Amino acid sequence: MADEIDYDIIGNDMQLVEIELDPSESVRAEAGAMMYMGQDIKMQTSTGGGLFKGLKRMVTGESFFITSFTNDGDGKERVAFGAPYPGKIIPIDLSEVGGSFLCQKDAFLCAAKGIEVGIAFSKRIGAGLFGGEGFILQRLEGDGLAFVHAGGTIIKKELDAGETMRVDTGCLVAFSESVNYDIKLIGGFKNALFGGEGVVLATVSGPGTVYLQSLPFSRLADRISAATGLGSQSNRGEGGGLSGILGGDKNF
């Protein structure tokens, strides 16, 4: 069973999560995410279960190593983790969502000891061929708290059975295992060439929970690179349309 941890999310647009650990409790985090910790917190970096698990994390966009923070003292201690870019931190209690949840690769921030961070592949061939990062997903498994990070504003959608929504592939952050996920091409030559939204969209169908982000990091990176004259280097397949092909500002 996962450790039962208390937490507080601090901030609005550039958030951090502060976790309170009782004696002997632990939390695991992506390497480099820690901001500060109490004097009795012991930090230990490892592959988190062997070479194969480290390699699986690398495939999902995380680092090869994962760091554990354990309270070795007699009283409560705190450790805090910061998000890597402006956005929100989403707490997910896996015991309330069936014991597992899927999220885009590199979304994982930290989790209670006992939560496993694995890899999941989309079951749909369309997602594999055109989905970009949507093809490789992270699977969070366990019965405790996990925290994922997303850019901009976060929207939580509760989809009924059979309810379908089409989403920009970069804006899809996380969703329940019960949600059916696929990638579909946008119809029409002009939509694909001039739409500026990419040639594919993610289709999610309920029942289940879906989290969306308003500002994928790749979109922010594209704007910065366009403004600095470095060109568009989107890594989520978002830079679609003629503007994505030319690599310039999409507002033309």
C-alpha positions in Angstrom: 0.0 0.0 0.0 1.1 3.5 -0.7 2.1 5.9 2.1 -0.7 8.2 3.2 0.6 11.7 2.8 -0.7 15.2 3.4 0.0 18.0 1.0 -0.6 21.6 0.1 -0.4 23.1 -3.3 1.0 26.6 -3.2 0.8 29.3 -5.8 -1.5 30.2 -8.8 0.3 30.0 -12.1 3.7 28.7 -11.1 2.8 26.2 -8.5 4.6 23.9 -6.1 3.4 21.1 -3.9 4.5 20.9 -0.3 4.2 17.4 1.2 4.1 16.6 4.9 5.7 13.3 5.9 5.2 11.4 9.1 8.2 9.5 10.5 9.2 6.7 8.0 6.9 8.0 5.3 8.3 8.6 1.8 7.6 10.3 -1.4 9.1 9.7 -4.8 9.8 12.4 -7.3 11.3 13.1 -10.7 15.0 13.9 -10.4 15.6 17.6 -10.1 12.0 18.5 -9.0 12.8 19.1 -5.3 12.7 22.7 -4.0 13.4 22.4 -0.3 13.2 19.8 2.5 13.4 19.5 6.2 16.6 18.6 8.0 15.5 15.0 8.8 14.6 14.2 5.2 16.8 11.6 3.7 17.2 11.7 -0.1 18.1 8.6 -2.1 18.4 8.4 -5.9 18.1 5.1 -7.7 16.5 3.5 -10.8 13.5 2.7 -8.7 13.5 -1.0 -9.3 16.3 -1.9 -11.7 17.6 -1.0 -15.1 14.4 -1.9 -17.0 12.3 0.4 -14.9 14.7 3.2 -15.4 14.7 2.6 -19.2 10.9 2.6 -19.2 10.8 6.0 -17.5 13.2 7.4 -20.1 10.8 6.2 -22.9 8.0 8.2 -21.3 10.1 11.4 -21.1 11.2 11.2 -17.5 14.8 10.8 -16.3 16.5 7.4 -15.9 16.7 7.9 -12.1 14.0 8.7 -9.6 14.6 10.1 -6.1 13.0 9.0 -2.9 12.6 11.4 0.1 12.1 9.7 3.5 11.4 11.2 6.9 14.1 9.7 9.1 13.2 11.9 12.1 10.8 11.5 15.0 8.4 14.3 14.0 6.7 15.6 10.9 8.8 16.9 8.1 8.1 18.7 4.8 9.5 18.5 1.3 8.4 20.6 -1.6 8.5 20.0 -5.4 8.3 22.7 -8.1 6.7 22.5 -11.5 9.2 22.7 -14.4 7.2 25.5 -16.3 4.2 27.8 -15.7 1.0 25.8 -15.1 -0.9 23.8 -12.5 -0.3 20.7 -10.4 -3.0 18.1 -10.4 -3.4 15.8 -7.4 -4.8 12.4 -8.3 -5.9 10.0 -5.6 -5.5 6.6 -7.4 -7.7 4.8 -4.8 -10.6 6.9 -6.0 -10.1 6.3 -9.8 -9.8 2.5 -9.9 -6.1 2.2 -9.0 -4.6 3.6 -12.2 -4.5 6.7 -14.4 -3.0 7.5 -17.8 -1.2 10.8 -18.5 1.0 12.3 -21.3 4.6 11.4 -21.1 6.8 13.8 -18.9 3.7 14.9 -16.9 4.6 13.0 -13.7 5.9 15.2 -10.9 5.9 13.2 -7.7 3.9 10.5 -5.8 3.6 8.7 -2.5 5.9 5.7 -1.9 4.1 2.7 -3.3 2.9 4.4 -6.6 4.4 2.8 -9.7 5.2 4.9 -12.7 5.0 2.7 -15.8 4.5 2.9 -19.5 1.4 2.4 -21.6 0.9 2.3 -25.4 -2.2 3.4 -27.1 -4.2 0.4 -28.4 -5.2 2.2 -31.5 -3.0 2.0 -34.6 -4.0 5.6 -35.6 -2.6 6.9 -32.4 0.6 5.0 -33.0 1.1 6.4 -36.5 0.0 10.0 -36.0 -0.3 10.7 -32.3 3.2 11.9 -31.5 3.5 11.9 -27.7 0.0 10.5 -27.5 1.2 7.1 -28.6 3.4 6.7 -25.5 1.7 7.3 -22.2 2.6 7.1 -18.5 0.5 4.8 -16.3 0.3 5.7 -12.6 -0.7 2.6 -10.5 -1.3 2.2 -6.8 -3.7 3.3 -4.1 -2.3 6.6 -3.0 -1.7 10.2 -4.2 0.2 11.1 -7.3 0.8 14.6 -8.7 1.1 15.5 -12.4 2.0 18.9 -13.9 0.3 20.6 -16.9 0.7 24.0 -18.5 -1.6 27.0 -18.3 -5.2 26.5 -17.0 -6.5 23.0 -16.2 -10.0 21.9 -17.2 -11.5 18.7 -15.7 -14.1 17.0 -17.9 -16.3 14.2 -16.7 -17.5 12.2 -19.7 -20.6 10.1 -19.6 -20.7 6.7 -21.3 -20.6 7.3 -25.1 -19.9 11.0 -24.8 -17.1 12.0 -27.2 -14.8 15.0 -27.3 -12.1 16.0 -29.8 -9.0 17.6 -28.4 -5.7 19.0 -29.7 -3.2 16.3 -29.0 -1.0 18.6 -27.0 -3.8 19.8 -24.7 -4.7 16.3 -23.5 -2.9 15.8 -20.1 -4.4 12.8 -18.3 -7.4 10.5 -18.4 -9.0 7.5 -16.8 -8.2 4.0 -18.0 -11.9 3.6 -18.8 -11.7 6.4 -21.4 -11.4 5.3 -25.0 -8.5 7.2 -26.7 -7.8 7.5 -30.4 -6.2 9.8 -33.0 -8.0 10.9 -36.1 -7.0 12.9 -39.1 -8.7 16.3 -39.7 -10.9 16.1 -42.8 -10.3 18.5 -45.7 -7.2 19.7 -47.5 -7.5 23.4 -46.4 -8.0 22.4 -42.7 -4.9 20.3 -42.8 -2.8 22.9 -44.7 -4.0 26.2 -43.3 -5.8 25.4 -40.1 -2.8 25.9 -37.8 -4.1 23.3 -35.4 -2.3 20.2 -36.7 -3.5 17.5 -39.0 -4.7 15.2 -36.2 -6.9 15.5 -33.2 -7.2 13.2 -30.2 -10.7 11.7 -29.7 -11.7 10.7 -26.2 -14.9 8.9 -25.3 -16.4 8.2 -21.9 -17.1 7.1 -19.4 -14.3 8.6 -17.3 -12.3 11.7 -16.3 -10.2 13.8 -18.7 -7.8 16.6 -17.7 -7.0 19.2 -20.4 -4.3 22.0 -20.4 -4.6 25.3 -22.1 -0.9 25.8 -22.7 1.2 22.8 -23.7 4.9 23.4 -23.2 5.5 22.7 -26.9 3.2 25.5 -27.9 5.0 27.9 -25.6 8.4 26.7 -26.9 7.2 27.3 -30.5 6.2 30.9 -29.8 9.6 31.6 -28.1 11.6 30.0 -31.0 9.5 31.9 -33.5 10.1 35.2 -31.7 13.8 34.6 -31.5 14.1 33.5 -35.1 15.0 29.9 -34.3 12.0 28.4 -36.0 9.4 26.0 -34.7 10.6 22.8 -33.1 7.3 21.4 -31.7 7.7 18.0 -30.2 4.0 17.1 -29.8 3.0 17.4 -33.4 1.0 20.5 -32.7 2.7 22.8 -35.2 0.4 21.7 -38.0 -1.0 23.7 -40.9 1.0 25.8 -43.2 2.3 27.9 -40.3 3.8 24.8 -38.7 5.4 23.8 -42.0 7.0 27.2 -42.4 8.0 27.4 -38.8 6.9 30.9 -38.3 4.4 32.8 -36.1 1.0 31.2 -36.5 -0.7 34.6 -36.4 -0.3 35.6 -40.1 
